[in-house]
Amino acid sequence: MATPPYPEDLERPGLVRTGRSTFVRPIRPEDADRLVAFVGGLSRATLAYRSLGPVVRARDDVIRRGAQVDYLNELALVALAGDEIAGLVRYVRDPEEPEHAEVTFTIRDDHQSEGFGRLLLEHIAAAARARGIRVLEADVLADNTRMINVFLGSGYRTEAGPPGQIIHFEIAIDPQAQATARAERREHTAVRRSLRPLLEPRSVAVIGANRDPLTIGHEIVANLLRGGFGGSVFPVNPRAERIAGVRAHPSVRDLPEPPDLALVAVRAGAVPEVVRECAEAGVKAVVVVSTGFGETGVEGRATELALARFARASGMRLVGPNCMGVVNTTPAARLAATFSPALPTPGRVAMSSQSGPLGLAVLDFARRLRLGFSGFVSVGHAVDVSTNDLLQWWEEDPGTSVILLHVETFGNPRRFARVARRISPRKPIVAVHPGHADSAVGSLFAQSGVIRTRGLQELFDVALLLAHQPPPPGNRVAVITNAGGPAALTAGACAASGLCVPALGERTRRTLRSALAPRADVANPVDLTPMATATHYRQALDAVLADDDIDAAVVLFMPPLADKPDEVASAILDAAAARPDKPVVASFLGGAGVADLLHRGDLVVPTYTFPEAAAVSLGHAAAYRTWRATPAGVIPDLAGVDTERARSLIADRAPGEVPAAVAAELLDSYGIAVRDTEPHPGPDAFLSVRADPVFGPVVAFGLTGDYADLMEDVAHRVTPLSDRDAREMVRSLRAAPLLDGRAGGPGVDLTALEETVLRISAMVEDLPEIEALELRPVRLLPPGNGVAVAHATVRLADDTTGGGRS
């Protein structure tokens, strides 16, 4: 008999309620001895709960057989603490009811009450769902309150048998909104607790500290001291007595106390042993700044992944490798655990960067912009601590109001989308990603409310605005200038950024005429002429900000012969302070050092070298405000969906394209009829789904013909889609006027089209075996007449492990 394939996709890091790290993976045959040791260490009480009665210790050979599973009809997952098993969960499928399985949990006595049971339930439920199991059954002794609370508090729909000595539970593990919400709360709490030793440590060790001021190890120690860290700093170097004036220690084992955080700056080959020593010494978080890992090739990547697995199993969080460290400027921390020569000034912006070298330039550039940071983390290769984790830390950080992300790769895009959607309505997230043409990335950001910028300069331009000014309530902008040329450029940039420069109201124009010089142009842009004074700027800005039909102002100043930028800057600050509900941005062309002038206490008017950058930043902020004001979407319950029928249609079916009749039946199971239709005068469309290896199913929608083929007018979204996602997707095409009637004619049945999109999303979410799907053509009929799918193609993936998306 062939050896069953080991499902590597089920290997996942985990966090229990206390914030302790662990590593969850399927059991392997070589775990037999580890399993014997695990069972042998259980107390009589724990064994009684497991065996539902009097304790009978099994023979070692029987226990060893528990490490042999087929990963489909029987699956066991272990949560590791170091090299030992801390908890184990196992399901065995019922041969008579294949959608049911019996599940058992066993947690080592010294790890009970930490949350291992809830964590393992989430992991086994996801794995079971992917293998066609819908109900987990468990028998629990009535006094085993911990396990009973795990089931009742899971958020899954549970049914318990009548009260008695043994309670029988049936747990429906189809995803439920309540179960998802409770899992998210548990994860959020665990992540924040696990990151506290990293971002708010009480003591820090620097392993690889050096006496030479030109080395990374020395600069980390020096920055910790210069940055005002209030805890203990322990340089570790076996050949030095003092470093940067602080006593050094030979190894982490020789420290007077276990440090919360250790920074590792040694050669790559020595890192695994150093991390092992940190685990043995009780270190809670490790930052590996060393290079020579994943960037060197396959072997280096394998080494860093093994490092991350070991750290997780040892209860530690790990940042890096190949990173530049961690900064937290909040008064509670004052942590400058980095070798960067430029330390950020305190502020309200937090940033995660996946590039170590880039971080050096980022901190230097932000300092020159006077953009203050609450926190900065260079995650490097992000083998453990990721952008997703940091988002959850900054989500509740009262000192952070804007979050910046430099993202090269996504470890878990679905988790990112879930967390970002939760944060974006309260704190703007601004991101830069190198793949400008990547539709999946753009869709993920759009669905999550993330502001995507085209480069680092634009990232910081937008951050400068959002950190100091409110997003505009609308997209109507007034431009005030003393030179016509820059004003014309600004108006054009506003139009390109989704803003408008409308005519001012008659009342506003009268106010401007009475206040300004006779030659001033009181249209919009408002041209004050080169003879404008600071008083003219103040009066003009007061007038346009008081106009109910203006949402923001761009102020341009071209230094004339009589150059008084300080007086003009003061006037702008006064006017901005009087109307804090509307953003004001400025561009002092050719004005060096103007950023210092447009800064008064907590009041900052962002200033840009060129006005186009001001317009682009306002455009992003206005679009974000619109997204935030739109009601949040929900994943609706769809009538007429028969999931069980659909599963039966593809059960045991070979990979590849299914027959047309089966494809039609699959769609019919989700309330979508496939039928031959006559050509009609309206447009035709297509709907397709492809399984992206990183993002999961990606839905594409467009009109057939030249719209998609030549104009590339195609909208994408990542499943699962909410009703808001479907609505925005359909209306985001450049050809949308053909659909909603703006181009003439009655338009099409948008409600039916959006519902079809949602049904396709639900189908590929419920049936992860579907690798690709295409509906073409989709006849878009007039309002009230629905849509007609003329042809459907469905292809199943080759998934011999029974695994799926999670």
N, C-alpha and C positions, 0 to 999 in steps of 0.2 A: 504494500500500500504506500502511495506517495506521501512524503512528509508534508503535513499541512503548511501552507504559506504563513509566515509570521506577519501580522498586520502592523507594519511600522507606523501607519497613519494614526494608530491609537496611542503612540508614545507622546505624552504631553506633560509639560510642567504643570504644577498645581500649587495652590495656596489654600491652606485651611483657615478657619475663622480667626485664629490667633495671629495670622500673618506669617506663620512658619511655611517655608518652602518645602516642596516635596516633588517627587517625579513619579508619575503614574504611567505604567506600561503593562502590556499583556504578560502573563506568566510565560516562562520558557522552560523547556525540559531541564536545562542546566540549573534551574532554581530549586531542584528537588531538595538538596541539603539545606538551602536557605528556608524552604517551607517547613522542613522538619524542625529546624531551630525556632521558627516562628511559633509553631503549634506547641512545641515543648516549653516555651516561655509564657504561655497563657495561664492565667489563674484558674482555679476550679470554678469560680463564679462565671468567668467569661466562657469557659468550656460548656458550662451548663446552659447558658443562654444560646450557645451555638448548637448544642445537641438537643435542645428543648426538653431537658430532663436530667436524670442522674448522669454523672460524669463517667464516661467510659473512654479512656485514652486509646486512640487508634494505634496500631502497629506502625512502625516507621515505613515499612514497605507500602502500606496503604496510603499513608500521607504522601509519599513520593509520587504515587500515581496521580495525585492532584495537580502535578506540574505538567501533565500530558493532556492537552485539550486540542480540539479541532478548529477553534477560533470562529466557529459558525454556529453549531448546535450546542457547544459548550465553550464558554469563554470565562476566563478569570483575569482580573486586573489587580495589580499590586501597587501600593503606594509605598515608596521607599523612604527610610530614614537612614542616611548613610548607605551602608551595604546591606542593611537589614530590612525586612518587611515590617512596616508599621501598621498596614491594614490591607485587607484582601476582600474582594467582592467577586462572586461567581454566579453565573446563570447557567441553567441547563434547560434546553428547549423541551417542551412537552411534545412527544412524538404524535400524540393524538390531536392536539391543538397546536399546530406549529407557530401560531401567533402569540402563544403564551409561553412563559418560561418561569421556572422557580429561581429565585434569587436569594443568596445568603451573604451576610456581611460578618466579618470578624476583624476587630480592631484590637491591637495589642494594648494591654492594660495601661501602660504608661503614656499612651497617646489617646486614651478615651477622653471625651469632653473637649477635644481640640477642634472638632469639626471634620474629621476624616470620613465619617459616615455620609454626611451630606455631599462632600466632594466626590466620593466614590459613586454615590447614587447618580449624580449628574453625568459622570463619565460612562457608567455602565448603561444608563438610559439612552445616551446618544449612540453608543455602539450597538445596542440591541435594536434601536429603531432602524439603523442602517442595514440590519440583517433581517428585517421583516418581522420583528417582534413588536407587538403593540401593548401587551399587558405583562407586567412582572408580578409574580405571586410570591408571598412570603408568609411564613408562620413565625409568630413572635410570642414569647412568654409574656403573660399579662403584666409582670413586674419589670419587664425590660423597657423602662420608660424612655431611655435614651434612643433606642431604635424606633420606638413608636413615635416619638417626637420628630425623628428624621423623616418618617413617611408622612405624617400629618402636616409638617411644616414645609414640605417640598414644593407645594403649589400644584402638584399633579392631582388629577382627579383620583381619589382613593375610595375604596369600599372595604369596610372592615366587617368581619363576621361577628356573630353574637358574642357578648362578653363571656369569658370562660378562662380557664387556665392558659389556653393557647388562643391567640387572636390571629385569624387569617386575613391578610391584606391582599387586595388586588389593586395594582397601581397602573392606571392608564398613562402610558408614557408618550402619547402624541403631544407635540409641543402645545402648551397652554400659555396664555398670556400671563396668568398668575405665576406659573412655574418659572417662566422666563424672568419675570420681574423679581422674584425672590432669589433666583440664581444670580441676577445682576447685583442685587443688594449685597449678597454674601460675597461675591467677587470683589465688589468695590471696597467693602470693609477690609477684606483680607489684603488687597493690594496696598491700600494706604498704610496698614500696619506693617506690612513687609518692607515698605520704602522708608519708614521713619528712621531706621539706623543708617540709611544711605543719605538722606537729605537733612536730617536733624540729629546727627550722631552726638554722643556725649564724649567720645574719644576717638582719635584717628591714628592709625599706624601707617607709616610710609616705608614700604619694604623695597629696598633698592635706593634708599636715601644716600646722597653722596656729598662729600665735602666740597667738591668743585662747583662754584656758582654757575658754571656754564652747562650743567647737566640737568636732565629732567627731574631726577630724584631730589636734587637740592632745591630746585625752584618750587616744587610742590610743598616742601617743608616751609620754605621762606614765605610763600603765598598764604599758607595756613596761618602763619604768625602775623604777617602784615594785614591780612583780612580781618583780624580780631576774633578768631575762633576762641570761644570761651572754655572749651574742654581741654583734655590732655592731648598733646601731640607726641607721638613716639616714633622717632626715626629708627629704622632697623638697618644696621650695617655691621657685620662682624669685624670690620677692620677700622672702625672709627669710634672715638670716645664721645665726641660732640659734633653736631651738625647744625649749622645756623644758630649756634649758641644753646642748643638743647641736647641733653644727654641722649646718646645713642645706645641701642641694645643689639646684642649679637643675632637674635632671631625673634620671631613672633612668640615663640614658646617662653622666652625670657622676660616678657613684658610684665609689669606689676599688676596688670588687670587685663581681661579680654577686651580689646577695643571693639566698638560697634562697627567701625568702618576701617578697611585696609585698602590702601592704594598700592598696586604692584607695578614696579618699574624695573624689572629685571629682564634678562634675555629670554626669548620665547621658550627655549628648551627648559629653563628652570621654572617657568610659570606653574605647570601642573603640580610640582612638589610644593611650591610655596602656597598654592591654594589649598592643598591638602593640609599643610601645617596650620593654615588659618582656620580650617574646619575643626581640627583637633583642639585649637586654642579657644574656640567658642566665638570667633568673629561672625558677625551677623550679615555683613555686606562687603563685597569686594569690587574694586574698580581696577581693571587691568588696562593700563595705558600702553603696555608693551605691544610692539608690532611683530610681524612674522607668522601670522596665522592664516585666516581665510584668503587674504590677498595674495598668498604665495601659491595657491592651487588646491587641489582636492585633498591632499594629505593635511594641509594646514586647516582646511575647513573641518575635516573630521576631528582634528585635535580640539578645536575650539568648541565644537558641539559636545564632545565628551566632557570637556571642562564645564560646560553649562549644566549637563546632566548631573555631574558630580556635585556641583555647587547646590543645585536644587535638592538633590537627595540628602545633602548635608544640612539643609535648613538655611542656606545663605542665598541672597540675591547677588547677581553678578552683572556689572556694567562693562561693556567692551567685548572683546579686546580691541586694540587699535583705536583708542579714544583719548581725549585730552582732559577728562575729569568732570567734576561736578561743582557747581557754584550755587549757593543759596544766600541771598543778601538780606533775607528777613531778619529782624532783630533777634528772633529766637534762635537763629542758627549761626549766621555770619560765617558761612563755610566757603572758603576759596580753595577747594581741593583740586587744583589744576596747575599746570606748568605754564599757562598763558602769561606773557608779560603784561598784557592789558587786562585789568580786572574791571568788570562793569560797575557803573554807579548804580545805586539802588533805584528801583523804579517798579512799574506795574506790568512789565512784559516778561513772560517766561518763554524759553525756547528749547526745543530738542533738535539736535543736529546729528545726522548719521555719518557725517564726515569729520574725522578728527582734525586734519590740517585746515579744513574750511573753518572750523570753530575759531581758530586763532584770528583769521581775518574778520570774522563776524564780530567778535568782541571788540576788536580795534575800531571797526567801522561804526558800530553802535555807540561807542564812546565819543567818536567825533561828531556823531549826529545828536549827541545829548539824549540818546534813548536809553533810559534806565531799565535794568532787569531786576525782577524778583528772583529769578532762577534761570540757570542755563545748564543743560546736561548734554554732553557729547556721548551718544550711545554707541558710537563706533559700529562694530558688526552686529550689535544688538542680539546676541545669542540668548540672552535672558531678559533683562530689563529692556523694555521696548517703549516706543512712542505711546502705545496704548496704555501702558502702566503709568507713564508720566502724565498723560491727560487726566487720569483719575486722581492723581495727587493734586494737580493744579486746579482741578474742578472745584475743590473745596478750600483752596488757599485764598484767604481774604486779601492777601497782598498782590494777587494776580488778577488782572482784568483783561488781558489779551494774551493769546497763546500762539507762538510761531513754531512752524514745523519745517524742517528740511528733511524730506522723505525720499529715499532712493528705492527701498524695497518695503513690501508689506508682509509682516509675519502672519498676521491674521486679519485680512481686510474686513471680514464680517464683524469681528469684534471692534475694529476701528470705527466702522460705520455706526454700530450700536452706541458706542461711547460718545463719538462726536455728535451724533444727533441729540444726545441728552445734554451736552454741554453748550452747543452752539447757540441756542436761544438765549443763554445768559452771558456767555463770554465768547467773543468772536475768535475763531481759529483761522489763521492765515497760513497757507502752505505753499511751498515750492517743490515741484517734482520734475526731474529731468526729462521725463517722457511727454513732451508737449502734445504729441499726436496720439497719445494713448487714450482711446475712448473709454476703456474701463476705469482708468484712474479718474478721468474727468467726471464720469458718471458717479463714481463713488463720492467724490467731493461734492458734486451738485446735490446729491440726495442727502448728504450729511450737513449741508449748510456751511461747508468749509470754503473760505475764499481762496481760490487758486490764483497764484501770481506767475508771471512768465520768467521771473528771475529774482536773484537776491536783492538787487536794487529796488525792484518793485515791492518785494516782500517788506523791506524796511520802510519804504514810502508809505505803504498802507498802515503798517504798525505805528508809525509816527502820528498818523491822523487818529487812529482808533484809541491809542493810548492817552490822547490829550483832548479830543473833541468827540461829541456825540455823533453817531451816524445821522445823516440828514433824514428828516421825516419824509422827503420825497426827492424827486430828481431834477427840480427846477433850481437853476443856479444863476446868481448875479455875478457879473465880472466887473471889477472896478480897476481902472488903469490910468496911467498918465502917458501912455504911448499906444497908438493904434495898432501897430504891427503885432506886438505880443498878445494883444487882446484878440485879434483875429485867429492867431494860432490856438489860443486857449478855447475860443468858441468851437473851433473845429475838433479839438481834442475832447471837449465835453460831449459833442455829438457822437464821436467814435466810442465813447465810454458809456453810452446809454443815458446821458444827461441831456437836458435841454436848456437853452439860454432864452427864456421867453421875454416878450415885451413887458416892460414894467407898467403897473397900473397908473391911471391918470393922477391919482392922489400922490403917489410916490414921485411921479415926474414933476408935479407942482412943487413939492417939497425940495427936490433937487434944484429946480430952476431958481428958487428963491435963495438957496444957500450957496450955489457954486458960481464960478466966474461966467460971464456971458458967453464965452466961447465953448464952454463945456457941453459935451453931447450927453443928454440925459436918457438916451435909449439904453438898451442893454446889448453889449457892454457899455458901461458908464465911463466915458473918456473925460478925465479931469484936466487934460492938457498938461504939457511939461511944466507949466507954472503952478501946478497944484501945491498947496501947503498941507501940513499935517492936519490943520483944521478942516480943510476940504475933504481929506480922507475920512476923518471922523464923522463929518456930517453925511457924507455919501453912504458910508457903511451903516450908520444908524438908520438911514432912510430905507435902504434895501432890506435890512434884516427885520424891519417893522412891517414889511409888505407880506401879507398872508399868502401871496402866490409865489414867494421865494423861500426855498428850503436851505440854501447854503450860499456862501460867498467866497469867491476867489479874488484876492487882492494882489495886483501887480504893481511893482514900483521899479521904474527904470531911473537910476540916479541921474538927475539933470546937472547942469553946471553948478547950481547951488545944492550941494549934496547934504541932506539932513536926514539920513535913514533912521537915526535914533528917535527923532521927533515923530516921524511917520509910524515907526514901530510902536511907540507908546500910544499913539492915537488908535491904532488897530487893536491893541490889547484892551484899551478902555472900551471900545465898541463891542469887542467879543465878550468881555466880562458882563456887559449889560444885557446880552442875549445868549445865555449859556445853552439854550435849547437848540440853537442852529450852529452848525460848524462853520468856522472861518479858517481858511488856509491862505498862505501867501507865497509869492515868488518875488524875491528881491534880486532881479537880474544883475549879475556882476557885483553883488554885495557880499563881500567876505565877512565872516563873523556875525552875520545877521541872526543866526540861530540864538545867539546869546541875547540879542536885543528883544526878540519875541518870546521872552521867558520872564515871568514875574511870579515868584512863589510857585503855587500849584497850577497857575494859568500858563499854558503854552499854546501859541498859535504855530502849527507846523509850517515850516518854510522850506521851499524847494528851489533848487538852482534854476530849473526851467519850469514854465507853467504847465507843460503837458503832463508832468509827473503829478502835479496837484490835481489835474482833471481826472487822471486815471485812478488816483487814490480815492477821490470823491465818488467816482463811478462804482468802484468796488464796495465802498461803504453804503451807498444808496441801494445797491442790489442786495447787500446783506440785510439791510433794514427791511426791505420788501420781503425777503425770505422769512425773516423773523416774525413779521406781522401776519404771514399767511398761516391759517390754522394747521396744526400738526396733522399729518396723515395717519391713517390707521390701515391695518391689513384686514379687510372686511371678511365676514363670513359669507360665502357665496352659496346661493341656493342651487340645487340641482347637481351637486357634486357627489359622485359615488366613487370614493377612493378605493374601496375594497374591490369593486369591479375592475378598476383600472389596474390594480396590482395583480389581479388574477390573469389579466390579459398578457402581461409581460413576464409572469413567473415562469422560470425555467426556459425562457426563450433565448436563443443564441444571440450573441452580439451581432451588431450590424443593423442595416435598415429593415424595419418590419414591413410586412405586406401592407398595401394601401388600405385594405379593409380593416386591418388591425389598427392602423393609425387613425382611421375614421372613428372606430369604436372607442379608442383611448380619448380622443377629443370629445366624443359624445358623453363619455363618463364625466367630463368636466363642463358640460353644458354648452359645448361648441359643436354646431352641426356642420358637417362637410357635405356639400351638395353641388351638383352641376348647376351653373347659373349662366344666363345669357349675358353677353356684354351689355353695359349700360353707359349712359352719358357721363357719369361721375368718375372720379379718379379711382384707380386701383392701388392697393398697397401690399406690403409684405410685413410679416412678423416672423422673426427667427430667434432662436436661442442657441448659443454655443457655450460649451463648458470650458471656461477659462481655467488654466491650471492654478492660477493664483486667486482669482476673484470668485470662482464658482460660476453659476449660470449667468450669462449676460444677454439681456433681451435687446434686440435691435428692431426699430420700426422706421419705415420710410415709404415714400410713394415709388411705384415701379417706374421704370424707364429712365429718362435722362436725369430726373431729380436725384436719384441715388447714384446712378452710374457715372454721370459726368460732374454733377455739382456736389457729390458726396454729402447730400442732405439727408443724413441718417441720425436718428436719436438712439442713444443707448442708456440702459439702466441695469443695475446689478440687483438680482433677486435677493430677498423677497421684496416685492413692490407694494407700497402702500397706495391708497387711492390718490393721494397727492402726487406720488411718483408717476402714476399712470397719467394723470391729468397734465402734469408738467411735461412729460415725455411727448405726448401727442401734440401739445401746443408749442413745443420748442422748435419744430421744423421751420426752416425759412419758407417752406411752401404752406405753412399753416393757414394763410388767408384763403387757400382753396378749400380748406376743411371747415372753417367757421363762417363762411359766407362773406368775408371782407373783400374777396376778389370778385364778387358778383355771384348770383345764383343762390340756391337755398343752403349750400353747404352740405355736410354729411351728418350722420347720426353719431355725434361725438360720445354720447353716453354709452351707446352700444360698443363703440370702438374701445373706449377705456375699460369697459367691463371685460371685453375679450382679452385685453392685455393682462388684466388681473387674473383671469382664469388660466392663461398660459403660465404666469408666474407661479400660481398655486400648484399647477400640475408638475412643473419641473422641481419645485421644492419638495413635493410629496413623493416624487418618483426619481430619486437620485440616479437611477439606472439610465435615464435619458441623457445621452451625450449631446445630441443635436436635434433641433426641431425647426421646421420651416413651413409657414402657411403662405402660399403664393399661387395665384393672386387672392387677395382679400378684397372683395367688392365693397366699396364704401357707398352705402345707399343714402338717400335723403333722410333728414331728421324724422324719427319715428318708424323707420323701416329696417333698422338694424344693420348688420353687416352679413356678408355671405362669403364663407370660405370655400373656394373652388377646389383647392388641392392641398394636401398635407403630406409632409415627409417627416418620419420619426426614426432616429437611429439610436440604438442602445450601445452602451459602453461595454468593453470587455473588463469586467470587475470580478475576478475569480475569488477574491477574498471575502466578498460580501460587504466590503467597506463602502463608505459613502461620505458625503460632505457633513461637516459638523459645525 
